[in-house]
Amino acid sequence: MLEGSKFTVEISIWVSDPRYIITGHIFFKHPKKHTSRTLTNIDLVHFIETTSGFFDSVSDFVVECDITFKAPSLKLSPSIKSMDDMPTDETNFKLTNPVMFELAETANHYPPDAEIVVASDVVKAHKWILSILSPVFQKHFSQNNAGSKNGIYRETLFKMETVQSVVDYCYGRDIGEKSITDIIDMLRYADQFGIKTVTKKLNDYPHEQLNMETFSLIALFAWDLQKEDLKTECITLFKENILALTLTPEFVGLPTEVRDGILRGAMLLNESK
């Protein structure tokens, strides 16, 4: 706006989200004189620049803006990995699935109706959950006898700690840290009862933990359950460390068929090279 010798430039900056930070400069350029205005933070959303006395025409007058808008730092929820995942106006949310434990723990109207009896101890569970997990339990609880009807299963092959760990693991409860011995016991139990969920989840541990110290433990597991890939890995490790492993009490204590299988496998590896 030109009034006499005064020339007034009015610039408005509107930011819809006050959390954004504005920085930059606005330059007023004219052949006779240059001026500038520094912008800082969010308080500056409107200002008036007035110049006077140095020119009497708006000819060749230029205004240049160099402004940066910095987005606020947002604390994203675990389900939002980036700004692209932020909800839109038509809001959709990624929902987390409830685990079996949460379903069972909140079902006050449906308390545990199954007991796995191990000596004098009892592991409480739900017949429907055990039946979904295991065809062995499904068959047992569908039989027409007193124990099945009452939801009782008597366990004689596995120890209490293993049974409790497998049940808690399937329910989604925290079972803490487990040794490779504990994990193999859980895998044996899962194999016995056809609990494929446990087998699938824990199957890689014996492969990953196979070493000189765990050799005999894992070799026995591989031969007992006929894990062919694991057998091959055991034979390869034995061949590479034959003197050190052959003389260990653990190897000597293996069943004859397991030791013979390992020795024959190592000999075949030698013959193939």
CORNOR-V709056 format. One record per residue. RES is the residue in one letter. PHI is phi in radians with two decimals (NA if undefined). OMEGA is omega in radians with two decimals (none if undefined). Layout:
# CORNOR-V709056
RES,PHI,OMEGA ; RES,PHI,OMEGA
This chain:
# CORNOR-V709056
M,NA,-3.10 ; L,-1.85,3.12 ; E,-2.30,-3.12 ; G,1.08,3.14 ; S,-1.65,-3.12 ; K,-1.74,3.06 ; F,-2.23,-3.06 ; T,-1.90,3.06 ; V,-1.96,3.13 ; E,-1.96,-3.12 ; I,-2.17,3.10 ; S,-2.03,3.06 ; I,-2.14,-3.12 ; W,-2.03,3.12 ; V,-2.05,-3.05 ; S,-1.24,3.13 ; D,-1.92,-3.05 ; P,-1.17,3.12 ; R,-1.35,3.11 ; Y,-1.24,-3.13 ; I,-1.87,-3.13 ; I,-1.83,3.01 ; T,-2.39,3.08 ; G,2.45,-3.11 ; H,-2.40,2.92 ; I,-2.11,-3.08 ; F,-1.87,3.06 ; F,-1.92,-3.02 ; K,-2.08,3.08 ; H,-2.63,-3.13 ; P,-0.90,-3.10 ; K,-1.55,-3.05 ; K,-2.88,3.05 ; H,-2.06,2.97 ; T,-2.35,3.13 ; S,-2.57,3.13 ; R,-2.36,3.14 ; T,-1.59,3.11 ; L,-1.79,3.11 ; T,-2.43,3.01 ; N,1.01,-2.92 ; I,-1.46,-3.11 ; D,-1.21,-3.07 ; L,-1.55,3.10 ; V,-1.99,-3.13 ; H,-2.80,3.05 ; F,-2.67,3.10 ; I,-2.16,3.08 ; E,-1.87,-3.13 ; T,-2.07,3.08 ; T,-2.17,-3.11 ; S,-2.67,2.96 ; G,1.46,-3.09 ; F,-1.97,2.98 ; F,-2.75,-3.11 ; D,-2.11,-3.12 ; S,-2.59,3.09 ; V,-1.55,-3.13 ; S,-1.05,3.10 ; D,1.15,3.10 ; F,-1.42,-3.07 ; V,-2.25,3.02 ; V,-2.02,3.10 ; E,-2.07,-3.14 ; C,-2.06,3.05 ; D,-2.25,-2.97 ; I,-2.17,3.08 ; T,-2.07,3.06 ; F,-1.90,-3.14 ; K,-1.78,-3.12 ; A,-1.19,3.11 ; P,-1.20,3.05 ; S,-1.39,-3.10 ; L,-1.92,3.04 ; K,-1.52,-3.07 ; L,-1.46,3.05 ; S,-1.28,-3.11 ; P,-0.96,-3.11 ; S,-1.44,-3.14 ; I,-1.91,-3.08 ; K,-1.57,-3.12 ; S,-2.68,3.14 ; M,-1.11,3.11 ; D,-1.15,-3.12 ; D,-1.56,-3.11 ; M,-1.11,3.13 ; P,-1.04,3.07 ; T,-1.62,3.10 ; D,-1.02,3.05 ; E,-1.62,-2.88 ; T,-1.21,2.98 ; N,-2.19,-3.10 ; F,-2.21,3.03 ; K,-1.44,-3.07 ; L,-1.63,3.04 ; T,-1.52,-3.09 ; N,-1.45,3.03 ; P,-1.21,3.08 ; V,-1.67,-3.08 ; M,-0.98,-3.13 ; F,-1.04,-3.12 ; E,-1.17,3.10 ; L,-1.09,-3.09 ; A,-1.24,-3.07 ; E,-1.20,-3.13 ; T,-1.64,-3.12 ; A,-1.60,-3.13 ; N,-1.10,-3.14 ; H,-1.39,-3.09 ; Y,-2.36,-3.10 ; P,-1.20,3.10 ; P,-0.93,-3.12 ; D,-2.20,3.11 ; A,-2.32,3.09 ; E,-2.33,2.99 ; I,-1.70,-3.05 ; V,-1.64,3.10 ; V,-2.11,-3.05 ; A,1.00,-3.12 ; S,-1.71,-3.13 ; D,-1.80,-3.11 ; V,-2.37,3.00 ; V,-1.87,-3.11 ; K,-1.56,-3.13 ; A,-2.75,3.09 ; H,-1.97,-3.12 ; K,-1.02,-3.07 ; W,-1.19,3.11 ; I,-1.22,3.11 ; L,-1.06,-3.14 ; S,-1.21,3.08 ; I,-1.17,-3.08 ; L,-1.25,-2.94 ; S,-2.35,3.04 ; P,-1.15,3.10 ; V,-1.17,3.11 ; F,-1.16,3.13 ; Q,-1.03,3.13 ; K,-1.18,-3.11 ; H,-1.09,-3.06 ; F,-1.33,3.10 ; S,-1.62,-3.14 ; Q,-1.34,-3.08 ; N,-1.73,3.05 ; N,-2.45,-3.01 ; A,-1.08,-3.11 ; G,-1.08,-3.13 ; S,-1.16,3.14 ; K,-1.10,-3.14 ; N,-1.47,3.10 ; G,1.33,-3.09 ; I,-1.84,3.03 ; Y,-2.24,-3.11 ; R,-1.71,-3.11 ; E,-1.73,-3.10 ; T,-2.11,-3.06 ; L,-1.71,-3.04 ; F,-2.06,-3.13 ; K,-1.38,-3.07 ; M,-1.02,-3.08 ; E,-1.04,-3.14 ; T,-1.18,-3.13 ; V,-1.07,-3.13 ; Q,-1.10,-3.14 ; S,-1.10,-3.12 ; V,-1.16,-3.14 ; V,-1.10,3.13 ; D,-1.09,-3.14 ; Y,-1.10,-3.14 ; C,-1.22,3.10 ; Y,-1.30,-3.11 ; G,1.61,3.10 ; R,-1.40,3.11 ; D,-1.31,3.14 ; I,-1.88,3.10 ; G,1.24,3.14 ; E,-1.42,-3.11 ; K,-2.18,3.06 ; S,-1.37,3.11 ; I,-1.14,3.06 ; T,-1.11,3.11 ; D,-1.09,-3.11 ; I,-1.13,3.12 ; I,-1.15,3.07 ; D,-1.08,3.11 ; M,-1.15,3.11 ; L,-1.16,3.09 ; R,-1.13,3.12 ; Y,-1.11,3.13 ; A,-1.09,3.11 ; D,-1.16,-3.13 ; Q,-1.07,-3.06 ; F,-1.83,3.11 ; G,1.13,-3.14 ; I,-1.54,-3.00 ; K,-1.16,3.12 ; T,-1.02,-3.14 ; V,-1.18,3.14 ; T,-1.01,-3.12 ; K,-1.17,-3.08 ; K,-1.23,-3.01 ; L,-1.82,-2.99 ; N,-1.05,-3.05 ; D,-1.36,-3.04 ; Y,-1.05,3.11 ; P,-1.05,3.10 ; H,-1.13,-3.07 ; E,-1.28,-3.05 ; Q,-1.76,3.12 ; L,-1.25,3.11 ; N,-2.71,-3.08 ; M,-1.06,-3.08 ; E,-1.33,-3.07 ; T,-1.69,-2.99 ; F,-0.92,-3.04 ; S,-1.15,3.10 ; L,-1.05,-3.08 ; I,-1.32,3.10 ; A,-1.09,3.11 ; L,-1.06,3.10 ; F,-1.08,-3.12 ; A,-1.10,-3.12 ; W,-1.32,3.14 ; D,-1.11,-3.07 ; L,-1.76,3.11 ; Q,0.96,3.08 ; K,-1.54,-2.98 ; E,-1.11,3.13 ; D,-1.09,3.13 ; L,-1.20,3.05 ; K,-1.02,-3.13 ; T,-1.07,3.12 ; E,-1.14,3.11 ; C,-1.13,-3.14 ; I,-1.10,3.14 ; T,-1.11,3.12 ; L,-1.12,3.13 ; F,-1.12,-3.13 ; K,-1.05,-3.12 ; E,-1.30,-3.09 ; N,-2.35,-2.95 ; I,-1.05,-3.12 ; L,-1.20,-3.10 ; A,-1.18,-3.08 ; L,-1.43,-3.08 ; T,-1.09,-3.04 ; L,-1.57,-3.13 ; T,-1.38,3.09 ; P,-1.02,-3.12 ; E,-1.15,3.12 ; F,-1.20,3.12 ; V,-1.07,-3.10 ; G,-1.42,3.10 ; L,-1.19,3.06 ; P,-0.98,-3.06 ; T,-0.97,-3.09 ; E,-1.15,3.11 ; V,-1.28,3.12 ; R,-1.05,-3.13 ; D,-1.11,3.12 ; G,-1.10,3.12 ; I,-1.18,-3.12 ; L,-1.13,3.12 ; R,-1.12,3.13 ; G,-1.09,3.13 ; A,-1.15,3.11 ; M,-1.15,3.10 ; L,-1.12,3.09 ; L,-1.14,3.10 ; N,-1.14,-3.11 ; E,-1.20,-3.11 ; S,-1.40,-3.10 ; K,-1.99,none
